[in-house]
Amino acid sequence: MRIYMQTKYSPEQPLRFYHLHLQPDLLGGWTLVRETGLQGSRGKITREYFAQREAAEEKLIQRRDSQLNRGYRIVFREGALKGTD
């Protein structure tokens, strides 16, 4: 699962991005990777580890909804969450 979001264009504010990526690890756990920053620059990367996919998906949904409430919009989405779509 991968979600890429951006703020809306405004001449007063630079574009910002927020990228969420859920990936399995080699030990059966899951990693939620977040990358945030100004569009066109290197972002800050944060990783959160989860033993179960469901917990990782819940956190991804929380992060996505939080950013949508802050004015970000989804530009690209790949994959589907279990139980949705």
Secondary structure, 3 states (H helix, E strand, C coil): CEEEEEECCECCECCEEEEEEEEECCCCCEEEEEEEEECCCCCEEEEEEECCHHHHHHHHHHHHHHHHHCCEEEEEEECCCCCCC
